[in-house]
Amino acid sequence: MTDDRESRIRDRAFELWQQEGSLDGRSLGQWLQAEKEIDEEKDEVVSEDGPNPISLNEDRKGAPN
């Protein structure tokens, strides 16, 4: 896990903890939720950068040359 990703997850998990009333016993759930949100953000940024070159090659497999 990169330091930046882990830091972003930690910050988001803390925000979730605060939003949920700062209750104990939910740290794993909050961490996993934060991890999911951060990874989804990353996926959105990657998809905005354009198509994945690998998927383009797969799309061309059945196409005539």
MMTF fields as JSON, N, C-alpha, C and O atoms, coordinates in Angstrom:
{
  "mmtfVersion": "1.0.0",
  "mmtfProducer": "UNKNOWN",
  "numBonds": 259,
  "numAtoms": 260,
  "numGroups": 65,
  "numChains": 1,
  "numModels": 1,
  "chainsPerModel": [1],
  "groupsPerChain": [65],
  "chainIdList": ["A"],
  "bondAtomList": [4, 2, 8, 6, 12, 10, 16, 14, 20, 18, 24, 22, 28, 26, 32, 30, 36, 34, 40, 38, 44, 42, 48, 46, 52, 50, 56, 54, 60, 58, 64, 62, 68, 66, 72, 70, 76, 74, 80, 78, 84, 82, 88, 86, 92, 90, 96, 94, 100, 98, 104, 102, 108, 106, 112, 110, 116, 114, 120, 118, 124, 122, 128, 126, 132, 130, 136, 134, 140, 138, 144, 142, 148, 146, 152, 150, 156, 154, 160, 158, 164, 162, 168, 166, 172, 170, 176, 174, 180, 178, 184, 182, 188, 186, 192, 190, 196, 194, 200, 198, 204, 202, 208, 206, 212, 210, 216, 214, 220, 218, 224, 222, 228, 226, 232, 230, 236, 234, 240, 238, 244, 242, 248, 246, 252, 250, 256, 254],
  "bondOrderList": [1, 1, 1, 1, 1, 1, 1, 1, 1, 1, 1, 1, 1, 1, 1, 1, 1, 1, 1, 1, 1, 1, 1, 1, 1, 1, 1, 1, 1, 1, 1, 1, 1, 1, 1, 1, 1, 1, 1, 1, 1, 1, 1, 1, 1, 1, 1, 1, 1, 1, 1, 1, 1, 1, 1, 1, 1, 1, 1, 1, 1, 1, 1, 1],
  "groupList": [{"groupName": "MET", "atomNameList": ["N", "CA", "C", "O"], "elementList": ["N", "C", "C", "O"], "formalChargeList": [0, 0, 0, 0], "bondAtomList": [1, 0, 2, 1, 3, 2], "bondOrderList": [1, 1, 2], "singleLetterCode": "M", "chemCompType": "L-PEPTIDE LINKING"}, {"groupName": "THR", "atomNameList": ["N", "CA", "C", "O"], "elementList": ["N", "C", "C", "O"], "formalChargeList": [0, 0, 0, 0], "bondAtomList": [1, 0, 2, 1, 3, 2], "bondOrderList": [1, 1, 2], "singleLetterCode": "T", "chemCompType": "L-PEPTIDE LINKING"}, {"groupName": "ASP", "atomNameList": ["N", "CA", "C", "O"], "elementList": ["N", "C", "C", "O"], "formalChargeList": [0, 0, 0, 0], "bondAtomList": [1, 0, 2, 1, 3, 2], "bondOrderList": [1, 1, 2], "singleLetterCode": "D", "chemCompType": "L-PEPTIDE LINKING"}, {"groupName": "ARG", "atomNameList": ["N", "CA", "C", "O"], "elementList": ["N", "C", "C", "O"], "formalChargeList": [0, 0, 0, 0], "bondAtomList": [1, 0, 2, 1, 3, 2], "bondOrderList": [1, 1, 2], "singleLetterCode": "R", "chemCompType": "L-PEPTIDE LINKING"}, {"groupName": "GLU", "atomNameList": ["N", "CA", "C", "O"], "elementList": ["N", "C", "C", "O"], "formalChargeList": [0, 0, 0, 0], "bondAtomList": [1, 0, 2, 1, 3, 2], "bondOrderList": [1, 1, 2], "singleLetterCode": "E", "chemCompType": "L-PEPTIDE LINKING"}, {"groupName": "SER", "atomNameList": ["N", "CA", "C", "O"], "elementList": ["N", "C", "C", "O"], "formalChargeList": [0, 0, 0, 0], "bondAtomList": [1, 0, 2, 1, 3, 2], "bondOrderList": [1, 1, 2], "singleLetterCode": "S", "chemCompType": "L-PEPTIDE LINKING"}, {"groupName": "ILE", "atomNameList": ["N", "CA", "C", "O"], "elementList": ["N", "C", "C", "O"], "formalChargeList": [0, 0, 0, 0], "bondAtomList": [1, 0, 2, 1, 3, 2], "bondOrderList": [1, 1, 2], "singleLetterCode": "I", "chemCompType": "L-PEPTIDE LINKING"}, {"groupName": "ALA", "atomNameList": ["N", "CA", "C", "O"], "elementList": ["N", "C", "C", "O"], "formalChargeList": [0, 0, 0, 0], "bondAtomList": [1, 0, 2, 1, 3, 2], "bondOrderList": [1, 1, 2], "singleLetterCode": "A", "chemCompType": "L-PEPTIDE LINKING"}, {"groupName": "PHE", "atomNameList": ["N", "CA", "C", "O"], "elementList": ["N", "C", "C", "O"], "formalChargeList": [0, 0, 0, 0], "bondAtomList": [1, 0, 2, 1, 3, 2], "bondOrderList": [1, 1, 2], "singleLetterCode": "F", "chemCompType": "L-PEPTIDE LINKING"}, {"groupName": "LEU", "atomNameList": ["N", "CA", "C", "O"], "elementList": ["N", "C", "C", "O"], "formalChargeList": [0, 0, 0, 0], "bondAtomList": [1, 0, 2, 1, 3, 2], "bondOrderList": [1, 1, 2], "singleLetterCode": "L", "chemCompType": "L-PEPTIDE LINKING"}, {"groupName": "TRP", "atomNameList": ["N", "CA", "C", "O"], "elementList": ["N", "C", "C", "O"], "formalChargeList": [0, 0, 0, 0], "bondAtomList": [1, 0, 2, 1, 3, 2], "bondOrderList": [1, 1, 2], "singleLetterCode": "W", "chemCompType": "L-PEPTIDE LINKING"}, {"groupName": "GLN", "atomNameList": ["N", "CA", "C", "O"], "elementList": ["N", "C", "C", "O"], "formalChargeList": [0, 0, 0, 0], "bondAtomList": [1, 0, 2, 1, 3, 2], "bondOrderList": [1, 1, 2], "singleLetterCode": "Q", "chemCompType": "L-PEPTIDE LINKING"}, {"groupName": "GLY", "atomNameList": ["N", "CA", "C", "O"], "elementList": ["N", "C", "C", "O"], "formalChargeList": [0, 0, 0, 0], "bondAtomList": [1, 0, 2, 1, 3, 2], "bondOrderList": [1, 1, 2], "singleLetterCode": "G", "chemCompType": "PEPTIDE LINKING"}, {"groupName": "LYS", "atomNameList": ["N", "CA", "C", "O"], "elementList": ["N", "C", "C", "O"], "formalChargeList": [0, 0, 0, 0], "bondAtomList": [1, 0, 2, 1, 3, 2], "bondOrderList": [1, 1, 2], "singleLetterCode": "K", "chemCompType": "L-PEPTIDE LINKING"}, {"groupName": "VAL", "atomNameList": ["N", "CA", "C", "O"], "elementList": ["N", "C", "C", "O"], "formalChargeList": [0, 0, 0, 0], "bondAtomList": [1, 0, 2, 1, 3, 2], "bondOrderList": [1, 1, 2], "singleLetterCode": "V", "chemCompType": "L-PEPTIDE LINKING"}, {"groupName": "PRO", "atomNameList": ["N", "CA", "C", "O"], "elementList": ["N", "C", "C", "O"], "formalChargeList": [0, 0, 0, 0], "bondAtomList": [1, 0, 2, 1, 3, 2], "bondOrderList": [1, 1, 2], "singleLetterCode": "P", "chemCompType": "L-PEPTIDE LINKING"}, {"groupName": "ASN", "atomNameList": ["N", "CA", "C", "O"], "elementList": ["N", "C", "C", "O"], "formalChargeList": [0, 0, 0, 0], "bondAtomList": [1, 0, 2, 1, 3, 2], "bondOrderList": [1, 1, 2], "singleLetterCode": "N", "chemCompType": "L-PEPTIDE LINKING"}],
  "groupTypeList": [0, 1, 2, 2, 3, 4, 5, 3, 6, 3, 2, 3, 7, 8, 4, 9, 10, 11, 11, 4, 12, 5, 9, 2, 12, 3, 5, 9, 12, 11, 10, 9, 11, 7, 4, 13, 4, 6, 2, 4, 4, 13, 2, 4, 14, 14, 5, 4, 2, 12, 15, 16, 15, 6, 5, 9, 16, 4, 2, 3, 13, 12, 7, 15, 16],
  "groupIdList": [1, 2, 3, 4, 5, 6, 7, 8, 9, 10, 11, 12, 13, 14, 15, 16, 17, 18, 19, 20, 21, 22, 23, 24, 25, 26, 27, 28, 29, 30, 31, 32, 33, 34, 35, 36, 37, 38, 39, 40, 41, 42, 43, 44, 45, 46, 47, 48, 49, 50, 51, 52, 53, 54, 55, 56, 57, 58, 59, 60, 61, 62, 63, 64, 65],
  "secStructList": [7, 7, 2, 2, 2, 2, 2, 2, 2, 2, 2, 2, 2, 2, 2, 2, 2, 2, 2, 6, 6, 1, 7, 6, 6, 7, 2, 2, 2, 2, 2, 2, 2, 2, 2, 2, 2, 2, 2, 2, 2, 2, 2, 2, 2, 2, 2, 2, 6, 7, 7, 7, 2, 2, 2, 2, 2, 2, 2, 2, 6, 6, 1, 7, 7],
  "xCoordList": [0.864, 0.0, 0.905, 1.832, 0.634, 1.453, 1.152, 0.058, 2.14, 1.971, 0.828, 0.058, 0.717, -0.334, -1.709, -2.632, -1.847, -3.124, -3.5, -4.64, -2.554, -2.831, -3.223, -4.125, -2.557, -2.871, -4.284, -5.024, -4.655, -5.996, -7.06, -8.12, -6.77, -7.71, -7.857, -8.97, -6.743, -6.777, -7.606, -8.428, -7.381, -8.135, -9.627, -10.459, -9.963, -11.38, -12.016, -13.158, -11.303, -11.83, -12.097, -13.089, -11.223, -11.414, -12.669, -13.444, -12.864, -14.068, -15.324, -16.299, -15.297, -16.441, -16.698, -17.847, -15.636, -15.74, -16.423, -17.308, -15.999, -16.612, -18.08, -18.933, -18.37, -19.745, -20.671, -21.857, -20.13, -20.926, -20.974, -21.402, -20.538, -20.652, -19.457, -19.558, -18.335, -17.083, -17.23, -16.639, -18.02, -18.245, -17.14, -16.631, -16.776, -15.781, -16.412, -17.631, -15.562, -16.015, -16.34, -16.755, -16.161, -16.472, -15.253, -15.385, -14.079, -12.887, -12.611, -12.224, -12.803, -12.553, -13.543, -13.153, -14.803, -15.817, -15.556, -15.721, -15.156, -14.856, -13.62, -13.574, -12.625, -11.408, -11.753, -11.324, -12.527, -12.877, -13.729, -13.56, -14.634, -15.451, -14.572, -14.728, -13.658, -12.746, -11.878, -11.669, -11.379, -10.549, -11.331, -10.805, -12.572, -13.427, -13.63, -13.509, -13.937, -14.178, -12.93, -13.015, -11.782, -10.528, -10.194, -9.778, -10.374, -10.081, -11.049, -10.651, -12.319, -13.274, -12.897, -13.046, -12.411, -11.953, -10.813, -10.771, -9.889, -8.74, -9.214, -8.719, -10.165, -10.691, -11.365, -11.243, -12.081, -12.741, -11.717, -11.915, -10.635, -9.588, -8.937, -8.68, -8.668, -8.05, -8.973, -8.506, -10.271, -11.188, -11.355, -11.627, -11.2, -11.287, -10.064, -10.123, -8.954, -7.738, -7.82, -6.948, -8.826, -8.981, -9.11, -9.025, -9.312, -9.506, -8.227, -7.116, -8.412, -7.303, -6.755, -7.518, -5.465, -4.91, -5.085, -5.21, -5.099, -5.282, -6.683, -6.864, -7.677, -9.05, -9.227, -10.028, -8.505, -8.573, -8.061, -8.648, -6.965, -6.415, -7.386, -7.524, -8.057, -9.012, -10.197, -10.729, -10.617, -11.721, -11.36, -12.245, -10.111, -9.668, -9.412, -9.182, -9.445, -9.123, -10.009, -9.521, -11.29, -12.198, -12.316, -12.963, -11.696, -11.805, -10.829, -9.71, -11.231, -10.287, -9.153, -9.34, -7.991, -6.811, -6.74, -5.813],
  "yCoordList": [-1.173, 0.0, 1.227, 1.323, 2.151, 3.352, 4.227, 4.184, 5.02, 5.896, 6.89, 7.159, 7.437, 8.412, 7.756, 8.328, 6.57, 5.861, 5.54, 5.756, 5.031, 4.686, 5.921, 5.858, 7.024, 8.269, 8.746, 9.185, 8.659, 9.064, 8.159, 8.628, 6.864, 5.924, 6.235, 6.264, 6.466, 6.778, 8.031, 8.062, 9.061, 10.311, 10.094, 10.605, 9.33, 9.09, 8.222, 8.469, 7.214, 6.363, 7.202, 6.983, 8.149, 9.043, 9.898, 10.094, 10.406, 11.189, 10.347, 10.818, 9.096, 8.206, 7.958, 7.954, 7.752, 7.523, 8.712, 8.542, 9.92, 11.124, 11.243, 11.564, 10.987, 11.088, 10.098, 10.375, 8.951, 7.913, 8.076, 7.168, 9.221, 9.509, 9.101, 9.029, 8.834, 8.495, 7.278, 7.222, 6.321, 5.114, 4.086, 3.957, 3.363, 2.305, 1.055, 0.886, 0.185, -1.106, -1.187, -2.241, -0.099, -0.1, 0.238, 0.531, 0.198, 0.663, -0.156, 0.409, -1.474, -2.281, -1.918, -1.751, -1.798, -1.433, -0.064, 0.134, 0.871, 2.222, 2.212, 2.912, 1.427, 1.327, 0.729, 1.243, -0.355, -1.007, -0.099, -0.083, 0.65, 1.603, 2.7, 3.067, 3.215, 4.253, 3.715, 4.398, 2.504, 1.874, 1.739, 2.019, 1.314, 1.172, 2.522, 2.623, 3.555, 4.885, 5.429, 5.973, 5.285, 5.793, 5.042, 5.652, 3.715, 2.931, 3.266, 3.277, 3.542, 3.943, 5.291, 5.498, 6.208, 7.504, 7.301, 7.929, 6.419, 6.134, 5.554, 5.946, 4.627, 4.019, 5.048, 4.987, 6.002, 7.051, 7.929, 8.317, 8.245, 9.081, 8.344, 8.944, 7.068, 6.279, 6.223, 6.381, 6.001, 5.909, 7.255, 7.292, 8.36, 9.681, 9.97, 10.815, 9.27, 9.477, 8.842, 9.079, 8.059, 7.43, 5.94, 5.399, 5.279, 3.834, 3.103, 3.587, 1.958, 1.095, 0.462, -0.171, 0.607, 0.051, -1.458, -1.989, -2.146, -3.593, -3.922, -4.831, -3.188, -3.465, -3.135, -3.777, -2.161, -1.853, -3.017, -3.364, -3.623, -4.776, -5.95, -6.662, -6.153, -7.243, -7.003, -7.952, -5.747, -5.421, -5.712, -6.006, -5.637, -5.818, -7.268, -7.574, -8.174, -9.575, -10.146, -10.873, -9.845, -10.394, -9.557, -9.965, -8.398, -7.489, -7.877, -8.297, -7.745, -8.029, -7.01, -5.851, -7.449, -6.572, -5.827, -5.046],
  "zCoordList": [0.0, 0.0, 0.0, 0.804, -0.893, -0.931, 0.272, 0.834, 0.656, 1.814, 1.601, 2.523, 0.383, 0.092, 0.184, 0.763, -0.38, -0.337, 1.105, 1.517, 1.86, 3.257, 4.067, 4.902, 3.823, 4.515, 4.172, 5.052, 2.895, 2.473, 3.091, 3.507, 3.146, 3.757, 5.246, 5.772, 5.913, 7.351, 7.614, 8.529, 6.802, 6.973, 6.742, 7.492, 5.695, 5.402, 6.484, 6.873, 6.974, 8.051, 9.301, 9.997, 9.583, 10.722, 10.53, 11.467, 9.303, 9.009, 9.224, 9.81, 8.748, 8.929, 10.411, 10.852, 11.175, 12.618, 13.287, 14.125, 12.907, 13.473, 13.064, 13.892, 11.801, 11.304, 12.012, 12.194, 12.407, 13.052, 14.57, 15.282, 15.056, 16.48, 17.314, 18.539, 16.683, 17.378, 18.299, 19.377, 17.853, 18.643, 18.408, 17.295, 19.454, 19.339, 18.731, 18.751, 18.19, 17.709, 16.231, 15.75, 15.5, 14.071, 13.221, 12.033, 13.817, 13.09, 11.827, 10.804, 11.883, 10.689, 9.585, 8.429, 9.933, 8.94, 8.342, 7.138, 9.167, 8.685, 7.794, 6.783, 8.166, 7.352, 5.988, 4.955, 5.988, 4.729, 3.846, 2.626, 4.451, 3.686, 3.09, 1.925, 3.89, 3.406, 2.272, 1.27, 2.43, 1.403, 0.096, -0.981, 0.196, -0.986, -1.671, -2.892, -0.894, -1.463, -2.155, -3.255, -1.517, -2.094, -3.378, -4.363, -3.374, -4.575, -5.706, -6.871, -5.379, -6.409, -7.009, -8.213, -6.178, -6.689, -7.669, -8.727, -7.313, -8.172, -9.498, -10.555, -9.455, -10.675, -11.557, -12.78, -10.953, -11.732, -12.427, -13.579, -11.753, -12.343, -13.5, -14.544, -13.336, -14.402, -15.607, -16.735, -15.407, -16.535, -17.228, -18.428, -16.506, -17.114, -17.983, -18.876, -17.725, -18.497, -19.877, -20.714, -20.126, -21.426, -21.288, -20.185, -22.391, -22.367, -21.976, -22.194, -21.409, -21.038, -22.317, -23.046, -22.618, -23.857, -23.95, -25.054, -22.85, -22.877, -23.364, -24.174, -22.874, -23.304, -24.786, -25.466, -25.288, -26.71, -27.535, -28.56, -27.092, -27.797, -27.775, -28.77, -26.652, -26.548, -27.48, -28.056, -27.635, -28.516, -29.976, -30.779, -30.318, -31.704, -32.061, -33.231, -31.091, -31.379, -32.46, -33.325, -32.443, -33.431, -34.695, -35.66, -34.689, -35.835, -36.932, -36.639, -38.182, -39.273, -39.298, -38.929, -39.731, -39.78, -41.069, -41.281]
}
